[in-house]
Every structure is written in structure tokens, then in C-alpha cells.
């Protein structure tokens, strides 16, 4: 059995925070240059992402070695759980801001723009939703709930079930079940991302539904786009967990990295359910 330290592990001084700071500096400077039309901007941004990837890979590798080496005890495990809980809470607040903007537009702004007091400014404007807002010239088709959105809902709900099944395999020390469950979850996530990319392509080419399509287009792409980004991040984390499982990591009583990623994935599932109802259905 792996030795576990009886104290709270305090890591030695590390240079990874400095590398992270360098990555953020390159990203910020590159973005400023890019927005202002300077040619080195995109290259500096790419360099920032490269340094960020290098930092995350190296830092996570260090943490994995420490964990597999038995340096983390129950106190460290609790601190990891609190850290992941607060991180997911921050993500909840992130999406709450965008859901709040959609609520403000639909329930307050659009009806106010169609009120009697605003008729002189926007004559004939209707408060029906979906609505691009006054001043938008052209027609667009709103995204329906049936079709790809409904299929994606089924995919994400199924992925939550396959991930839970994989977790049961880990708790019972059934490695084949754990591996198969992770592979199925990753596959369902990749199919979700592919279908969403197709949905976006169809919306732009055939429905005139773009990021510039007024308040409806803006809120639609901000909510679904950031959710798609989180699914992509989740698939990446699950892939790393799968590689670690194949390397023999994790035990039934010591696998918080798996649990943390599972928490994140279930959070992404729940956000999509809210998003499907509020953005696509209502």
C-alpha cells in the first residue's frame, strides 16, 4: 500500500506560478496588439497559449506525482474538495450573469421598448420573443428546440449516466468498466461538440442567425458558445483522467481527481438543461 504522509503536505517552492504569470502577460499583451491592428498580436497570443499549455501540463504532472507518491493525506483531500467546490461555484456565477442578461432583455428591455412611451422612438416594434430588438434590419429564423438541441440534451444526459457507471466501476475496482465508461462519456461529449458546430454552421448559412443578430443572436451564442467551450474543457479533462486510468492511477479509496472532473461534467450537464429550456424551448 502506498505510504501516506501523516501531516499536511506543504509543497516546495515552485517556478510554475511565474510561468503562469508569463503566459497571462503574453495573452494580455497579444490581445491588446491584436485588437489595435498590430501584426505581432496573433503571434504573441499564440505564444501565450503555448506557454499556458506548457505550464498546465508541467504543474499538473507535478501534482500527479505528489498524489501518486502518497504525499497527500485526508486534510489535503479536503482542501482539494473545497477548492473544486468554489471553482464550480464561480462557474455557476459566470453562467448566472449570462442567464441574467437574457432575463433582463426578455422580461424588461424588450417589453419596455414596445411600450407606449417608446413608440415615438420605435414605432411598430413588437415585444414578441425571439426578437433581435429595434433597429435590426433583415429576417432571421430562431433556433428550434427539436432536432439537434434535443439530441444534444439526450447525449449529455446519457454521458452523465456513463460517467456515473464508470465511477461505480472505480469504487468496485472493476477497471474494464471504468475504462469503458470513460470512453463512452468522452465519445458522447465529442458527438455533442460536433453537432453543435454543425448547428452553428447551419444557423449562419441558412437561418441568418449570427452573433450580430441583435439581442437574440448575442445571448444565444454567448450562452451556447460558452457552454460548448465548457464541454470541450470537460472532454479534455476526462481524456486526461482516462490516460491516468490506463497508467494504473486511482484506487477505490483515493481518486479525487476523477471525482473533481465528474463534478465538473455533471455541472455542465445541469447548465445545459437550464439552457435548453430557457434558450431553445421557451
Secondary structure, DSSP 8 states (H G I E B T S, - for coil): -----SS-------SHHHHHHHHHHHHHHHHHHHHTT-TTHHHHHHHHHHHHHHHHHHHHHHHHHHHHTT---HHHHHHHHHHHHHHHHHHHHHHHHHHHHHHIIIIIIHHHHTSGGGTTTSTT----SS---TT--S------STTHHHHHHHHHHHHHHHHHHHHHHHHTT-HHHHHHHHHHHHHHHHHHHHHHHHHHHHHHHHS---TTSHHHHHHHHHHHHHHHHHHHHHHHHHHHHHHHHHTT--BTTB-HHHHHHHHHHHHHHHHHHHHIIIIII-
